[in-house]
Amino acid sequence: MRKKTDSKERDVPVALTVAGSDNSGGAGIQADLKTMTRLGVYGCSAITCVVAEHPGKVLNITPVPAARVKDQMELTVEAFPVHAMKTGMLYSRPIIEVVADWLENVKHPPQLVIDPVMVATSGGLLLKPSAVKTMKERLLPLAACVTPNLDEASALLGQQIQSVSEMEAACDQAYRKWDVPFLLKGGHLKGKQAVDVFYDGVRMVHLKSERVARVQTHGTGCTFSAAIASGLAAGMPLLSAVRRAKRYVTRAIQDHYRLGRYTPLNHIQ
């Protein structure tokens, strides 16, 4: 009698997302885990906040104690070979500090993708103003890649960014300031194309896609950064992971659902 083998026993890349929980399913931990699963990565999570929201409104935010965030990260890497991680909504200075402390002291720190989540698409504040300085000083220097949108980059750099040429200058300035690669997302600019700019100190790369009209973009930043982390977890070079993530998030927008008043991304396209 032939011995049965379990086809599910195989090496799978592991990634960790440290972010808030979005009950509407389109952003935060939920979007990250959908993205990681679709891209062939085993996704683990450390929840920083429970957010009651939908694409048009943030009702309330309940932060998880910073020590409990640390517990979640520690137990994840104790059990699984985490090669990459992303941070999303960190919300407060104590949570940012505990994540930075952990990364500086863990034996094999995962490659870190930072989505510096500050404001929800609906306008809700997702990062306390008192935490911005801590993010800039403690967390950004630890990144393999930082993925701000225009508003977030403006807050980090203290200047307005209103064109692709200004995006290039901002990426150069950010790299010189923090010595880490930046992917500046230009989805908030007007035009027929959505242009993102990537800079790693050597290459200034434009990533372009056709803009999709009348689609809610709730969760695109979460999805993009989770896709980059998935690529890094699988051993892809950073720029290759960024390019694939751009294609993935573009398809997720193009193949969106229409559910009630909103058009959430299709993560399983």
N, C-alpha and C positions, 0 to 999 in steps of 0.2 A: 504494500500500500504506500503510495507516494505521500511524503510528508508535506503538509500544508505550510506555505510560507505567507507571512503577512506582508502584502505589497505596500502597506502603509508605513512600514518601518524603513524609512529612508531619511537621508540628511535633508533638512529644510532650513533655510536661513531664518534667523530670529531677529525681530526688531521690537523695540520698546517705544511706546508713545506715552509721554508725560503731559497730560492735558486735561481740559475740562470735559464734563459729560454734557452732551446736547440731547435733550429728550426728543427733539424733532428729527434726529437721525442724520442730518445732512452735514454736520460740522463736528468738531471736537473728536473725542475718543471714538465715537461711532463711525465718523467718516474715515478716520485713520485706520481702524481695524478692517473696514470694508476694503479700503485701498490695498492694505498689506495682503489681505487674503486674495484679492483679485490678481495681485502681482506675484503670487507664489511664495509669500513670506508668512511665517507664523508670527502673528502679532500679539504682543503682551501690552499691558497698560498699567499706568499709575495715575489714578484720578486725583486731580488737584482741586476741583470745584464741581459742584452740582449746579448746573444752570437751568433754570426754567425759562424756556424761550421757544420761539419759532422764527422763521426767516424775517418776520416783520417787527419783532418785539423781544426785548429781554425783560422778563418780569422780575426775577431775583437771582442772586448768586449766593451760594452757600459754600465757603471755602472748607477744604479738608485740612485739619491741623498739619503743619509742616512735618512733624515727626511721623505722622501716618503716611505722608507722601514718601518719605525716606524708607519706611518699612516696606512699602510696595516695591520700590526700586531694588532694594537689597534682596528681597525674597525672589524677585524675578531673576536676577543675575546669579543667585545661589542655585537656582534650578535649571536655568537654560543658558546656552551660549549666545548671549546677545552681542551682536557685532555692530549694530547701529541703533540709534535712538533719535527721536525728535521731541522737541518741546513745543507745546502750543500755548494755551492759556495757563499762565502761571500766577497771575492775579496780584500777588503780594510780595513784599520784600522778604519775609521769612521763608516763603516757598522757594523763591529764587535762590536765596542763600543756602538752603538745605540741598537743592539740586546741584549748585556749584560746589559745595563742600563734598558732596558724594562723588562727583566726577573727579575732583582733585585727589581723592583718597582711595577710590576703588582700584583694585589691582589691575584690571584690564578695562579701562574706560572705553565704552562704545564710541564710534564716530557719531558726532552730534550735529544734527540739523536743527537750527533754531528758527521757528516761525514766531517772530516777536509780536504776538497777538496783543493788540491794545484796544481796538474799538470794533464792535460787531458791525456787520453790514447794516443793521437797523439803527446804528448809532449808539448802542449801549456800551458803557465803559467796561472793558474787560481787564485792564491793568491799572492798578492804583497809581496815581501820579508819583507817589513817594517811592514806587518800586522801579521807575525808569532808570534812575541813576545806578541802582544796584545791578540791573540787567546789563547796562553798558560797561560797568566796571568789573563785574564778577563773572558773567555768563558768556557774553559775546566773544571774549578772547579764547574760549574753550571750543569754539565751533569748528566743524569741518565745512559748514556752509550756513549763511544767514539769509533768510528769504522774506524781507519786508515788502509790503506794498508801498505805494507812494506816500501815503499818510504816515505810516510807521517809520519809513526812512526819513521823512521830514522831521519827525519828532526826535529820532535818534541823532540826526545831524544838525538840527536847529536851522533848517533852511527849506524853502519851498522848492519843489521839483515839478516842473510843468512841461517838460519836453524830453524827447529821447536823448538829445545832447546833454541835457541837465541830468538825466539818469546816468549817463556814462560818467560825467564828472562826479556824481554822488557815489557811484561804485568805486571810483578811484580814491576818493576822499575816505570812504569807509574802509577800504583795504589798507590804506596808509595808517589809519587810526587804530584798527584792531588786528591787522595782519592776518585776516581770514577771508576766504572767498565770499562774495556776495552775489545773490541773485535778486535783482530789483524788479519787482513785478509791475508792469505798466498798464494793467487792465483798467485803471481809472482814467487813463488818458482818452481823449476823443480820437476817432479815426476808424477806418475800415478794418485795420489790423490791430490785434493785441500784441504789443511788443514787450518782451521781457529782456533785461540786460544782465548778463553773467560776466563777472570779472574775478580772476583768481591771481591777480598780480602779473600775469603774463598775457592771457587771452581776454579780449573784450568781445563777447559773443552776443549777437542779437538772436533771440528766439521768437519767431513770428507765427501767428495763426490768424485766420479770419475771425473777426468778431461775430459773435452770435447775438442777434438783437432780441430784446424782450425776454431774457432769461435771468431768473434770480441767481446771483452768484454766491449765495450763502454757502460757505464751506470750501470754496475753491482754494484758499490759502492752506487750510488744513490738509486738503487732498494733495496738493502739490508737494508740500513738505514731507508728507507721509510717503509719497511715491519716491521722492529722492532718497529718503532713509531706507526704503525697501531695496532700492538699487544698491546702495552702499552695503547693506546687510548681505546681499548676494555677491559681493565682491566686484561690483562694477566701478570703474573709475568715476570720479565725481562728475565730470562734464557729460559722460555717457548717461549717468543716472539722471542728470538734469534734463537732458534732451528727451529721454524716454518719459520722464515725469511730465514734461510739457505736452507730449503727444497724448499721454493718458488723460490729463485733466482737460485737454481740448475735446477729446472724444466724450468725456463725461458731461461736458457742457452741451455739446452738439446733440447727444442722445438723451437729453434730459427727460424727466418725467413731467407730466402735468397733473398735479394732485391738489384739488381744491383751488385756492387762489395762487398757489406757488408752483415753481418749476424746479424742484430739487435735482441735483446732479444724479446721473446714472453711474454709480461706481462699478457696477457689474456688467459693463458693456463688453 
